[in-house]
Amino acid sequence: MARTPATNRHSVPVASVVILAFALWFTPPVQVAAAGPDGFRPLAPGVLTVIPADIAADDTLQRGDIPEITRGLVDREWTPKRDSAIGTLVERGRNRTYPRDIWCLSFAFKVPRHIDVDVPGPDLKMRRKQLLYLIYQVKNIGGRRTVAAQDDPTKLSRESFETPIRFLPHFVLESIEGLEAIEGSISYRGYLDRVVPAAMEPIRRREGVAGRLYDSASMVETELAPGESRWGVAIWEDIDPRIDYFSIFVRGLTNAIRWRVAADAEITAASPPGIGTDHALESLRLDFWHPSDETDLSEHEMQIGHAGLLERMAIGVRLLEAFGRPRLTQAEAIEGLEQLGLSWRDLLEPALAPGAIDRDAAHSLVPLEKVVSRLAAIKEPTARGVVVRDLFGDAGIQWIEDLSRGLAAPVPADREAVRRTALESIGITPDDLAQQPLDSLAKVLRALDGVAGVGARRAQAQALFGPAAERLDVLVKDLSLARTLAIVHEIEIDRKRLSTTGPRGAFDALHDVLEAEPDAGKRARMLQGLLGAEGPAVYAAATALNEGIDHAWVFRYEIDDQVTN
């Protein structure tokens, strides 16, 4: 799944959202904090984060072509001899104006919290379960439209209107974490909110909500009258406890829409209206994170806003991991590279397109193939062993031997047939494996690098190496850390700072060095070396926004998860 990070359109720092808008929207709190009928006092000012309604002018007046005309009738285009070409039907179908009445609910929320509730299981027996929930309040503040003056249609203005609104809530909790795709740590996890009747009353009493609390099913029963506000809750079950950074996408708060026509859509004069057109309703994205390594997440640790923080932490962890590698593996990676006549620049992975982050791509095997080829050129086994130990640590010799043995050692007949077929497709014979084991291994690595996709490459590696295929990932990871360490030693980064700081401090130390580098090309190569092919895009995401941005209004085309602002 390829995903383009959303950009903020109406983003505000957390510290500034609970302001006068709260007083204008909600009923002023009582002066005396008297307990309600359930024994709970009303919510105090400031406990809710208020998201201003999206009032962008481009939602009410959009422009676009009529593809049924501009593409479906393209074979009927012609150039008039006496009139202007813009008067033809095809030309008049271009850049048309689409006015639309737009409404948007105001939205306020409290940070997500956990609660333990007894819920029925598949066998109808009650079980204690930890749920994550987001309590919120929506209010019908009406809508706006763009109108033209009666005396001059070119003069446009905006006006407000009131209308009942039926809120159809759609909450999705999503997380994408990690930096090393080859480890499988970059993974998408998405969860739809659930209707859990047993949790409603415990949550209502805990949060002190007076009156009815609506879940996503009951919220749609009746429309919100103009000016009416309503409390709701979204609930999630079985959330992966390892998730540190996540976003909640809320759809249904507005009827603002975007559309696009697929580039490969086949539209003819006989095509029905709308063929090949994708639509996306606007969603509100809320960002959260918690600075805890515990699997049982505490609501006191939940924080709002993580724009750029995930990437900064990932980069910092990578630097600290590389910096501490020699103590962990007893490797002398820089010396090992020098003995092979290689620098970190020789081990760069092929660059991605500017700004791209390919979540489905496996890391390139070209750097490892270069190292194995250089090792094959060392004829003395003892000297070769010293280089491998320096580069990969004490276990490196065993890892490379496991891979070579996996290509040639006797195996059951069924696996032998699969392995032989895979080797023949690469052009490697049994004699090659016996006489030139390292050259053969380098050739296999070169062929594997051409296999697209993590899953397909893993399957091919399993067919070739058997259980030893897992050594491939370890060697690639260690070599990438060696490359990172070589750059850390080359650039003027504060190493004492790295040895005494955490991930955020490590990122700041790197950021100081990179921002002082005037050559953008050199900076991009350094990021490739430090973080792999995705380095420039990850660093751009880490520095694009200040930490603390807590939300964005986005349009998501769900057929391919493309997000636009």
C-alpha positions as CSV (number, residue, x, y, z in Angstrom):
1,M,0.0,0.0,0.0
2,A,1.5,3.3,-1.1
3,R,0.5,6.2,0.9
4,T,1.3,9.9,0.5
5,P,1.5,11.7,3.8
6,A,-1.3,14.1,4.3
7,T,-0.5,17.8,4.4
8,N,-2.2,20.1,6.9
9,R,-4.8,22.5,5.6
10,H,-6.2,23.9,8.8
11,S,-3.7,22.8,11.4
12,V,-3.2,24.5,14.7
13,P,-1.0,23.9,17.7
14,V,-2.5,22.1,20.6
15,A,-1.9,25.0,23.0
16,S,-4.1,27.3,20.9
17,V,-7.2,25.2,20.2
18,V,-9.0,25.7,23.5
19,I,-9.6,29.4,23.2
20,L,-12.6,31.7,22.7
21,A,-14.1,29.2,20.3
22,F,-14.9,27.0,23.3
23,A,-16.9,29.8,25.0
24,L,-18.7,30.7,21.7
25,W,-19.7,27.1,21.0
26,F,-20.5,25.5,24.4
27,T,-22.9,26.7,27.1
28,P,-20.8,28.6,29.7
29,P,-19.9,26.4,32.7
30,V,-21.8,27.0,35.9
31,Q,-20.1,29.1,38.4
32,V,-20.5,26.5,41.2
33,A,-19.2,23.1,40.3
34,A,-22.3,21.3,41.5
35,A,-22.7,17.6,41.0
36,G,-25.1,16.3,38.4
37,P,-27.8,13.7,38.9
38,D,-25.2,10.9,38.4
39,G,-22.9,12.4,41.0
40,F,-20.4,13.8,38.4
41,R,-19.6,17.5,38.0
42,P,-19.9,19.1,34.6
43,L,-16.7,19.1,32.4
44,A,-14.5,22.1,33.2
45,P,-13.4,24.5,30.5
46,G,-10.2,23.3,28.8
47,V,-10.7,19.5,29.1
48,L,-11.9,19.4,25.5
49,T,-9.9,20.1,22.4
50,V,-12.0,22.1,19.9
51,I,-11.5,21.6,16.2
52,P,-12.7,24.6,14.2
53,A,-15.1,23.7,11.4
54,D,-13.5,23.6,7.9
55,I,-14.8,26.7,6.1
56,A,-12.6,26.6,3.1
57,A,-14.1,28.6,0.2
58,D,-12.9,26.1,-2.4
59,D,-15.4,23.5,-1.1
60,T,-18.4,25.5,-2.1
61,L,-17.3,26.4,-5.6
62,Q,-15.2,23.9,-7.5
63,R,-14.1,23.6,-11.1
64,G,-13.5,20.7,-13.3
65,D,-14.1,19.1,-16.7
66,I,-17.2,17.1,-17.8
67,P,-15.3,14.0,-18.8
68,E,-18.4,12.5,-20.6
69,I,-17.9,15.5,-23.0
70,T,-14.2,16.4,-22.9
71,R,-13.1,12.8,-23.2
72,G,-16.1,10.9,-24.4
73,L,-16.6,13.2,-27.4
74,V,-13.0,14.0,-28.2
75,D,-13.3,12.2,-31.5
76,R,-15.9,14.9,-32.5
77,E,-13.6,17.8,-31.8
78,W,-13.4,20.3,-34.7
79,T,-12.2,23.9,-35.3
80,P,-14.9,26.4,-36.4
81,K,-14.0,28.5,-39.4
82,R,-15.9,31.6,-38.4
83,D,-16.6,31.3,-34.6
84,S,-14.2,31.0,-31.7
85,A,-13.0,27.4,-30.9
86,I,-14.0,27.9,-27.3
87,G,-17.7,27.8,-28.4
88,T,-17.6,24.1,-29.4
89,L,-19.3,21.6,-27.1
90,V,-16.0,19.9,-26.1
91,E,-14.4,23.2,-25.2
92,R,-17.4,24.4,-23.3
93,G,-17.2,21.2,-21.3
94,R,-13.9,22.1,-19.8
95,N,-13.3,23.9,-16.5
96,R,-16.9,24.0,-15.5
97,T,-18.1,25.5,-12.3
98,Y,-19.8,23.3,-9.7
99,P,-21.4,25.2,-6.9
100,R,-22.4,23.2,-3.8
101,D,-24.0,23.9,-0.4
102,I,-21.5,22.7,2.2
103,W,-22.2,22.0,5.9
104,C,-19.7,21.1,8.5
105,L,-20.2,20.0,12.1
106,S,-18.0,21.5,14.8
107,F,-16.1,18.8,16.6
108,A,-14.5,18.7,20.1
109,F,-12.9,15.7,21.8
110,K,-11.0,14.4,24.8
111,V,-7.8,12.4,24.4
112,P,-8.4,8.7,23.9
113,R,-8.6,6.7,27.1
114,H,-8.7,3.0,28.1
115,I,-11.4,1.3,30.1
116,D,-11.9,-2.3,31.3
117,V,-15.4,-3.6,30.6
118,D,-17.1,-7.0,30.8
119,V,-18.2,-7.8,27.2
120,P,-19.8,-10.9,25.8
121,G,-17.4,-13.2,23.8
122,P,-18.2,-15.5,20.8
123,D,-19.5,-18.1,23.3
124,L,-21.8,-15.5,24.9
125,K,-19.8,-15.7,28.1
126,M,-18.7,-12.4,29.7
127,R,-15.0,-11.6,29.5
128,R,-13.1,-8.6,30.9
129,K,-11.6,-6.6,28.0
130,Q,-9.7,-3.4,27.7
131,L,-11.2,-1.0,25.2
132,L,-9.9,2.3,23.8
133,Y,-12.4,5.0,23.3
134,L,-12.6,8.6,22.1
135,I,-15.4,10.8,23.6
136,Y,-16.4,13.7,21.5
137,Q,-19.1,16.3,21.0
138,V,-20.5,17.5,17.7
139,K,-22.7,20.6,17.0
140,N,-24.7,21.6,14.0
141,I,-23.4,25.1,13.1
142,G,-25.1,25.2,9.7
143,G,-23.4,25.6,6.4
144,R,-22.3,28.1,3.7
145,R,-22.8,28.5,0.0
146,T,-21.3,30.7,-2.8
147,V,-23.9,32.9,-4.5
148,A,-23.6,35.3,-7.5
149,A,-25.0,38.8,-7.5
150,Q,-28.2,39.2,-9.5
151,D,-27.0,42.3,-11.3
152,D,-23.5,40.8,-12.0
153,P,-23.0,37.1,-12.1
154,T,-19.2,37.6,-11.9
155,K,-19.5,39.0,-8.4
156,L,-19.5,36.1,-5.9
157,S,-20.2,36.2,-2.2
158,R,-20.7,33.6,0.5
159,E,-23.7,33.3,2.7
160,S,-24.6,31.0,5.6
161,F,-27.7,28.8,6.0
162,E,-29.2,26.5,8.6
163,T,-30.4,23.0,7.9
164,P,-30.9,19.8,9.9
165,I,-27.9,17.4,9.5
166,R,-27.7,13.7,10.0
167,F,-24.3,12.8,11.3
168,L,-23.1,9.4,9.9
169,P,-20.0,8.8,11.9
170,H,-17.2,6.8,10.5
171,F,-14.1,6.4,12.8
172,V,-10.9,4.6,11.7
173,L,-7.9,4.3,13.9
174,E,-4.7,3.9,11.8
175,S,-1.0,3.5,12.5
176,I,2.0,3.1,10.3
177,E,5.3,2.8,12.2
178,G,8.9,1.8,11.5
179,L,11.8,2.6,9.2
180,E,13.2,-0.7,8.2
181,A,10.9,-2.3,5.6
182,I,13.1,-5.4,5.3
183,E,12.5,-6.2,9.0
184,G,8.7,-6.0,8.4
185,S,8.5,-3.2,11.0
186,I,6.8,-0.9,8.6
187,S,3.3,-2.1,8.8
188,Y,-0.2,-0.6,8.4
189,R,-2.7,-1.3,11.1
190,G,-6.3,-0.1,10.8
191,Y,-9.3,-0.5,13.1
192,L,-12.9,0.4,12.7
193,D,-14.8,1.6,15.7
194,R,-17.2,-0.9,17.3
195,V,-20.6,-0.7,18.9
196,V,-20.2,-2.1,22.4
197,P,-23.4,-1.6,24.3
198,A,-21.9,-2.9,27.6
199,A,-19.3,-0.1,27.6
200,M,-21.7,2.8,27.1
201,E,-22.9,3.4,30.7
202,P,-19.4,2.8,32.3
203,I,-18.0,5.4,29.8
204,R,-20.8,7.9,30.4
205,R,-20.5,7.7,34.1
206,R,-16.7,7.9,34.0
207,E,-16.7,11.0,31.8
208,G,-19.6,12.7,33.6
209,V,-21.7,13.2,30.5
210,A,-25.2,14.4,31.5
211,G,-27.9,13.0,29.3
212,R,-27.5,10.5,26.5
213,L,-24.2,9.3,25.1
214,Y,-24.5,8.1,21.5
215,D,-22.4,5.4,19.8
216,S,-21.9,5.3,16.0
217,A,-25.1,3.3,15.5
218,S,-27.5,5.4,17.6
219,M,-26.0,8.7,16.4
220,V,-27.6,8.3,13.0
221,E,-31.2,7.7,14.3
222,T,-32.1,11.4,14.3
223,E,-30.9,14.5,12.6
224,L,-29.1,17.3,14.5
225,A,-31.2,20.4,14.5
226,P,-29.6,23.7,13.9
227,G,-27.6,24.7,17.0
228,E,-28.0,21.3,18.6
229,S,-25.0,19.5,20.1
230,R,-24.6,15.9,21.0
231,W,-22.2,13.7,22.9
232,G,-20.8,10.6,21.2
233,V,-18.1,8.0,21.7
234,A,-16.1,5.8,19.3
235,I,-14.8,2.5,20.7
236,W,-12.1,0.2,19.5
237,E,-11.3,-3.4,20.5
238,D,-8.1,-5.4,20.3
239,I,-5.7,-2.6,19.4
240,D,-2.1,-3.7,19.0
241,P,-0.5,-2.6,22.3
242,R,2.8,-1.9,20.5
243,I,1.4,1.1,18.6
244,D,3.0,4.3,19.8
245,Y,1.8,6.7,17.1
246,F,-1.6,6.7,15.6
247,S,-4.2,8.8,13.8
248,I,-8.0,8.7,14.0
249,F,-9.8,9.6,10.8
250,V,-13.4,11.0,11.3
251,R,-15.6,11.0,8.3
252,G,-19.2,12.4,8.2
253,L,-18.4,15.8,9.8
254,T,-18.9,17.5,6.4
255,N,-20.3,16.9,3.0
256,A,-17.3,18.5,1.3
257,I,-16.2,16.3,-1.6
258,R,-13.4,15.9,-4.2
259,W,-13.4,13.9,-7.3
260,R,-10.9,12.7,-9.9
261,V,-11.1,10.8,-13.2
262,A,-8.8,7.9,-13.5
263,A,-6.1,8.4,-16.1
264,D,-6.8,5.0,-17.7
265,A,-10.6,5.4,-17.6
266,E,-12.2,4.5,-20.9
267,I,-15.0,7.1,-21.5
268,T,-17.0,7.2,-24.7
269,A,-20.1,9.0,-25.9
270,A,-22.2,6.0,-24.8
271,S,-20.6,5.8,-21.3
272,P,-23.0,6.4,-18.3
273,P,-22.4,9.6,-16.3
274,G,-19.7,9.2,-13.6
275,I,-17.9,6.3,-15.2
276,G,-14.2,6.2,-14.2
277,T,-14.7,8.9,-11.5
278,D,-13.6,8.4,-7.9
279,H,-15.0,10.5,-5.1
280,A,-13.7,11.3,-1.6
281,L,-15.5,12.9,1.3
282,E,-13.4,15.1,3.5
283,S,-12.2,13.6,6.7
284,L,-10.8,15.0,9.9
285,R,-7.4,13.5,11.0
286,L,-6.5,13.6,14.7
287,D,-3.0,12.6,15.7
288,F,-1.9,11.0,19.0
289,W,1.1,9.4,20.6
290,H,2.2,8.2,24.0
291,P,5.9,8.3,25.2
292,S,5.8,5.0,26.9
293,D,7.4,1.6,26.3
294,E,4.7,-0.2,28.3
295,T,2.2,-2.4,26.5
296,D,-0.6,-1.3,28.8
297,L,-1.1,2.3,27.7
298,S,-2.1,4.9,30.3
299,E,-4.5,7.7,29.4
300,H,-2.2,10.0,31.5
301,E,0.5,9.4,28.9
302,M,-1.5,9.9,25.8
303,Q,-0.5,13.1,23.9
304,I,-2.1,15.0,21.1
305,G,-0.2,15.7,17.9
306,H,2.7,13.7,16.4
307,A,3.4,15.4,13.1
308,G,7.0,14.7,12.3
309,L,7.6,13.1,15.7
310,L,7.4,9.5,14.5
311,E,10.0,10.2,11.8
312,R,12.3,12.1,14.2
313,M,12.2,9.3,16.8
314,A,12.8,6.7,14.1
315,I,15.9,8.6,12.8
316,G,17.2,9.1,16.3
317,V,16.8,5.4,17.1
318,R,18.7,4.5,13.9
319,L,21.6,6.8,14.8
320,L,21.8,5.5,18.4
321,E,21.6,1.9,17.1
322,A,24.5,2.4,14.7
323,F,26.5,4.3,17.3
324,G,26.2,1.5,19.8
325,R,26.7,-1.3,17.3
326,P,30.5,-1.9,17.9
327,R,30.0,-2.5,21.6
328,L,27.2,-4.9,20.9
329,T,28.7,-7.0,18.1
330,Q,32.5,-6.4,18.7
331,A,32.6,-5.4,15.1
332,E,35.0,-2.8,13.6
333,A,32.8,-2.0,10.6
334,I,34.8,1.0,9.4
335,E,38.0,-0.9,9.3
336,G,36.3,-3.8,7.5
337,L,35.0,-1.5,4.8
338,E,38.5,0.0,4.4
339,Q,40.0,-3.5,4.0
340,L,37.5,-4.2,1.2
341,G,38.3,-0.8,-0.5
342,L,34.8,0.4,0.0
343,S,33.3,3.6,1.4
344,W,29.8,4.3,2.5
345,R,29.1,5.9,-0.9
346,D,29.7,2.6,-2.6
347,L,27.0,1.0,-0.5
348,L,24.1,3.5,-1.3
349,E,20.8,1.9,-2.3
350,P,19.1,3.2,-5.4
351,A,17.3,6.4,-4.7
352,L,13.6,6.7,-4.7
353,A,11.7,9.4,-6.6
354,P,11.8,12.8,-4.7
355,G,9.5,12.7,-1.7
356,A,8.5,9.0,-2.2
357,I,8.3,6.5,0.6
358,D,7.8,3.0,-0.8
359,R,6.2,0.9,2.0
360,D,6.1,-2.2,-0.1
361,A,9.6,-2.2,-1.4
362,A,12.4,-4.5,0.0
363,H,15.7,-2.9,0.7
364,S,18.3,-3.2,-2.1
365,L,20.7,-6.2,-2.0
366,V,23.2,-4.3,-4.2
367,P,25.4,-3.2,-1.2
368,L,25.6,-6.7,0.2
369,E,26.3,-8.1,-3.3
370,K,29.2,-5.7,-3.6
371,V,30.6,-6.8,-0.2
372,V,30.4,-10.5,-1.1
373,S,32.0,-9.9,-4.5
374,R,35.0,-8.1,-2.8
375,L,35.2,-11.0,-0.2
376,A,35.4,-13.5,-3.1
377,A,38.4,-11.6,-4.5
378,I,40.3,-12.4,-1.2
379,K,41.9,-15.8,-1.8
380,E,43.3,-16.4,1.6
381,P,40.5,-17.8,3.9
382,T,42.1,-16.5,7.0
383,A,42.4,-13.0,5.7
384,R,38.8,-13.2,4.4
385,G,37.6,-14.3,7.9
386,V,39.3,-11.3,9.5
387,V,37.5,-8.9,7.2
388,V,34.1,-10.6,7.7
389,R,34.6,-10.5,11.5
390,D,35.5,-6.8,11.4
391,L,32.5,-5.9,9.2
392,F,29.8,-8.0,10.7
393,G,31.1,-9.1,14.1
394,D,31.8,-12.5,15.5
395,A,28.7,-14.1,14.0
396,G,29.3,-12.8,10.5
397,I,31.4,-15.7,9.3
398,Q,28.7,-18.2,10.4
399,W,25.9,-16.1,8.7
400,I,27.7,-16.1,5.3
401,E,28.6,-19.8,5.6
402,D,24.9,-20.5,6.3
403,L,23.9,-18.8,3.1
404,S,26.5,-20.6,1.0
405,R,25.6,-23.9,2.6
406,G,21.9,-23.2,2.0
407,L,22.6,-23.0,-1.8
408,A,24.6,-26.3,-2.0
409,A,24.0,-28.5,1.0
410,P,22.0,-31.7,0.6
411,V,18.2,-31.2,1.2
412,P,15.1,-33.3,0.8
413,A,14.1,-34.1,-2.8
414,D,11.1,-31.8,-2.9
415,R,13.2,-28.8,-1.8
416,E,16.1,-29.8,-4.0
417,A,13.8,-29.6,-7.1
418,V,12.6,-26.1,-6.1
419,R,16.2,-24.9,-5.4
420,R,17.6,-26.4,-8.6
421,T,14.9,-24.7,-10.7
422,A,15.6,-21.4,-9.0
423,L,19.4,-21.7,-9.5
424,E,19.0,-22.7,-13.1
425,S,16.9,-19.6,-13.7
426,I,19.9,-17.5,-12.4
427,G,22.4,-19.5,-14.5
428,I,24.3,-21.2,-11.6
429,T,25.4,-24.8,-11.9
430,P,26.4,-27.3,-9.1
431,D,30.0,-26.9,-10.3
432,D,29.8,-23.1,-9.8
433,L,28.6,-23.6,-6.2
434,A,31.4,-26.1,-5.4
435,Q,34.2,-24.1,-7.0
436,Q,33.2,-20.5,-6.6
437,P,30.8,-20.4,-3.6
438,L,31.1,-16.6,-2.9
439,D,30.9,-15.6,-6.5
440,S,27.8,-17.8,-6.8
441,L,26.3,-16.2,-3.7
442,A,27.0,-12.7,-5.2
443,K,25.2,-13.7,-8.4
444,V,22.2,-15.0,-6.4
445,L,22.0,-11.7,-4.5
446,R,22.1,-9.7,-7.7
447,A,19.2,-11.8,-9.1
448,L,17.2,-11.5,-5.9
449,D,17.6,-7.7,-6.0
450,G,15.6,-7.7,-9.2
451,V,12.6,-9.4,-7.6
452,A,10.0,-6.8,-6.8
453,G,8.1,-6.7,-3.5
454,V,9.1,-7.9,0.0
455,G,6.8,-11.0,-0.2
456,A,8.0,-12.2,-3.6
457,R,11.6,-11.7,-2.6
458,R,11.2,-13.6,0.6
459,A,9.6,-16.5,-1.2
460,Q,12.4,-16.7,-3.7
461,A,15.0,-16.4,-1.0
462,Q,13.3,-19.2,0.9
463,A,13.4,-21.4,-2.2
464,L,17.1,-20.8,-2.7
465,F,18.5,-20.8,0.9
466,G,15.8,-22.6,2.9
467,P,15.9,-21.8,6.6
468,A,19.2,-19.9,6.1
469,A,17.2,-17.2,4.2
470,E,16.7,-15.3,7.5
471,R,20.5,-14.7,7.6
472,L,20.0,-12.5,4.5
473,D,17.9,-9.9,6.5
474,V,20.4,-9.9,9.3
475,L,23.4,-9.2,7.0
476,V,21.5,-6.5,5.1
477,K,20.5,-4.8,8.4
478,D,24.1,-5.0,9.8
479,L,25.6,-3.6,6.6
480,S,23.2,-0.7,6.6
481,L,24.1,0.1,10.2
482,A,27.8,-0.1,9.2
483,R,27.1,2.4,6.4
484,T,25.3,4.7,8.9
485,L,28.2,4.4,11.4
486,A,30.7,5.3,8.7
487,I,28.8,8.5,7.9
488,V,28.5,9.4,11.6
489,H,32.3,9.1,11.9
490,E,32.8,11.2,8.7
491,I,30.5,14.1,9.4
492,E,31.2,16.6,12.2
493,I,28.4,15.3,14.5
494,D,28.7,15.6,18.3
495,R,29.5,12.0,19.2
496,K,29.5,12.8,22.9
497,R,26.0,14.1,22.5
498,L,25.0,10.8,20.8
499,S,26.5,8.8,23.7
500,T,24.5,10.7,26.4
501,T,21.2,11.5,24.7
502,G,18.0,9.8,23.6
503,P,16.4,9.5,20.1
504,R,15.2,13.2,20.1
505,G,18.6,14.5,21.1
506,A,20.2,12.3,18.4
507,F,18.0,13.6,15.8
508,D,18.7,17.2,16.9
509,A,22.4,16.5,16.6
510,L,22.1,15.2,13.1
511,H,19.7,18.0,12.2
512,D,22.3,20.6,13.2
513,V,24.9,19.1,10.9
514,L,22.6,18.6,7.9
515,E,21.1,22.1,8.0
516,A,24.7,23.5,8.0
517,E,25.4,21.6,4.7
518,P,24.7,24.0,1.8
519,D,24.9,21.3,-1.0
520,A,21.4,19.8,-1.3
521,G,22.7,16.9,-3.4
522,K,25.4,16.0,-0.8
523,R,22.8,16.3,1.9
524,A,20.5,13.9,0.0
525,R,23.3,11.3,-0.4
526,M,24.1,11.5,3.3
527,L,20.5,10.8,4.1
528,Q,20.5,7.9,1.7
529,G,23.5,6.5,3.5
530,L,22.2,7.1,7.0
531,L,18.7,5.9,6.5
532,G,18.5,4.0,3.3
533,A,16.7,4.8,0.1
534,E,13.8,6.4,2.0
535,G,16.1,8.6,4.0
536,P,15.4,11.9,2.1
537,A,11.6,11.4,2.3
538,V,11.7,10.4,6.0
539,Y,13.9,13.4,6.9
540,A,11.6,15.7,4.9
541,A,8.6,14.4,6.9
542,A,10.5,14.8,10.1
543,T,11.2,18.5,9.4
544,A,8.2,19.6,7.4
545,L,6.1,20.6,10.5
546,N,6.7,21.6,14.1
547,E,5.8,19.0,16.7
548,G,2.4,19.6,18.2
549,I,0.3,19.9,15.1
550,D,-2.7,17.9,16.1
551,H,-5.1,17.6,13.2
552,A,-5.7,18.1,9.5
553,W,-8.6,18.1,7.1
554,V,-7.9,15.6,4.3
555,F,-9.5,13.9,1.4
556,R,-8.9,10.1,1.1
557,Y,-9.5,8.1,-2.0
558,E,-10.1,4.8,-0.3
559,I,-9.5,2.6,-3.4
560,D,-5.8,3.4,-3.2
561,D,-5.5,5.2,0.1
562,Q,-4.3,8.3,-1.6
563,V,-4.6,11.3,0.7
564,T,-4.8,14.9,-0.6
565,N,-5.3,18.2,1.1
